[in-house]
Amino acid sequence: MLVVGAVWAGRIIATGGPVEFHRFTATNAVSGITAKPGREVVFGYNLIVNTGDAPVTLTSAAPDGAIDDSVAELIQTYVIDTDEADHDIIGVGYHRREPMMRLAEPLEGYRLAPDQTVSVVLAFRITSTGRQRWPGILVHYTTDAGKQYTLTSTSGIAINPEEE
């Protein structure tokens, strides 16, 4: 097994751990939404699964790249257990209007059990007109032994604010 390292907050982080993107997560694709400034939008089509034999703790998730706060701000990250959601996912939508958000739990500190699949949901507030695109998302997690991992998707997201 090849293990590659990445730097996260000044520490070396391993990749290739027990959590993987689910086979139904699109690769090399971008989903986007157009919304007016002030609206909150969600992206939730990145599914992850714990293929290991022990729980892990999810610590954070974010777009893969800098966030231009003049376009949008990341306001919260969530998970939705796919079993509780009857194997449905959000995809892209408006945060407060999306009915599946009633099943959402904060991602930070979430314990992902072996064989459990969740949708990783990123919520943004549109701050102005302008565009931003990321090639994927990053999901950070730790094992009970304290080993830290980063999972990187190639399923991108795009924000296209409407003019006011």
C-alpha positions in Angstrom: 0.0 0.0 0.0 1.3 3.4 -1.0 0.9 6.1 1.7 1.2 9.7 0.7 1.5 12.6 3.1 -0.1 16.1 3.1 0.4 19.0 5.4 -2.6 20.1 7.5 -2.2 22.8 10.0 1.6 22.2 10.1 1.3 18.4 10.6 2.0 15.5 8.3 -1.3 13.8 7.5 -1.6 10.4 5.9 -3.8 9.6 3.0 -5.1 6.2 2.1 -6.9 5.4 5.4 -10.0 3.5 6.2 -12.5 6.1 4.9 -13.1 6.3 1.2 -15.4 8.1 -1.1 -18.4 5.9 -1.9 -18.4 4.4 -5.4 -21.6 6.5 -6.2 -19.7 9.8 -5.7 -19.1 11.4 -9.1 -15.5 11.9 -10.1 -14.1 14.7 -12.3 -17.5 16.4 -12.3 -18.6 19.8 -11.1 -22.1 20.7 -9.7 -23.0 24.3 -9.3 -25.8 26.6 -8.1 -26.8 30.2 -8.9 -28.2 32.2 -6.0 -28.6 35.8 -4.8 -26.3 37.3 -2.2 -27.5 36.5 1.3 -28.9 33.1 0.3 -27.5 29.9 1.9 -26.8 27.0 -0.4 -25.7 23.4 0.3 -23.7 20.8 -1.6 -24.2 17.2 -0.4 -23.4 14.7 -3.1 -20.0 13.6 -1.7 -20.6 10.2 0.0 -18.0 8.7 2.3 -17.9 5.2 3.8 -15.8 3.8 6.6 -14.3 0.6 5.2 -12.3 -0.1 8.3 -13.1 -2.3 11.3 -13.2 0.5 13.9 -15.0 3.9 14.2 -13.2 7.1 13.1 -13.9 10.7 14.2 -14.6 13.3 11.4 -12.8 16.5 12.3 -13.5 18.9 9.4 -14.4 19.3 5.7 -13.9 22.1 3.3 -13.6 22.9 -0.4 -10.2 21.9 -1.9 -8.8 25.4 -2.2 -9.1 28.9 -0.8 -12.5 30.4 -0.2 -12.9 33.9 -1.6 -15.0 35.5 1.2 -16.0 38.3 -1.1 -18.0 35.6 -3.0 -19.1 33.1 -0.3 -18.4 31.9 3.2 -18.5 28.4 4.5 -20.9 28.5 7.4 -21.2 24.9 8.5 -20.4 21.3 7.5 -22.7 18.5 8.2 -23.2 14.8 7.6 -26.4 12.9 6.8 -26.5 9.2 7.4 -27.6 7.6 4.1 -29.6 4.8 6.0 -31.6 7.5 7.9 -32.2 9.3 4.6 -33.4 6.2 2.9 -30.3 6.3 0.6 -31.2 9.7 -0.8 -28.8 12.6 -1.0 -29.2 16.3 -1.3 -27.0 17.1 -4.3 -27.3 20.8 -4.5 -30.0 23.0 -2.9 -31.0 25.9 -0.7 -30.0 25.4 2.9 -33.2 26.4 4.7 -35.6 24.9 2.1 -33.9 21.6 1.7 -36.1 19.0 3.5 -33.3 16.5 4.1 -31.4 19.0 6.3 -33.7 17.9 9.1 -31.5 14.8 9.2 -28.2 16.7 9.2 -25.8 16.5 12.1 -22.6 18.6 12.6 -19.6 17.0 10.9 -17.0 18.1 13.4 -16.7 15.3 16.0 -19.0 12.9 14.2 -18.2 9.2 14.9 -18.4 7.3 11.6 -18.9 3.6 12.4 -17.5 0.7 10.3 -19.5 0.1 7.1 -21.4 3.4 7.7 -22.0 5.7 4.7 -22.8 9.4 5.1 -23.2 12.3 2.8 -20.8 15.2 3.5 -22.8 18.5 3.3 -21.1 21.9 2.9 -23.3 24.9 3.6 -22.3 28.3 2.2 -23.7 31.9 2.5 -23.4 33.8 -0.8 -21.8 37.2 0.1 -21.7 39.0 -3.3 -21.8 38.6 -7.0 -18.9 36.8 -8.5 -18.0 33.2 -9.1 -16.0 30.5 -7.4 -15.2 26.9 -8.2 -13.3 24.2 -6.4 -12.1 21.0 -7.9 -13.3 18.9 -5.0 -13.6 18.7 -1.2 -11.3 17.7 1.6 -12.5 15.6 4.6 -10.2 15.3 7.6 -10.6 12.5 10.2 -8.7 10.7 13.0 -8.6 7.1 14.2 -9.0 6.1 17.8 -5.2 5.5 17.7 -4.7 9.3 16.9 -3.6 8.8 13.3 -4.9 11.7 11.2 -6.0 11.3 7.6 -7.2 13.6 4.7 -9.5 12.3 2.0 -9.7 14.3 -1.2 -12.5 14.2 -3.7 -12.5 15.1 -7.4 -16.2 16.0 -7.4 -16.1 19.8 -7.7 -18.5 22.5 -6.6 -19.2 25.9 -8.1 -21.0 29.0 -6.8 -22.5 31.5 -9.3 -24.2 34.4 -7.5 -27.0 36.2 -9.3 -27.0 39.9 -9.6 -29.1 41.6 -6.9 
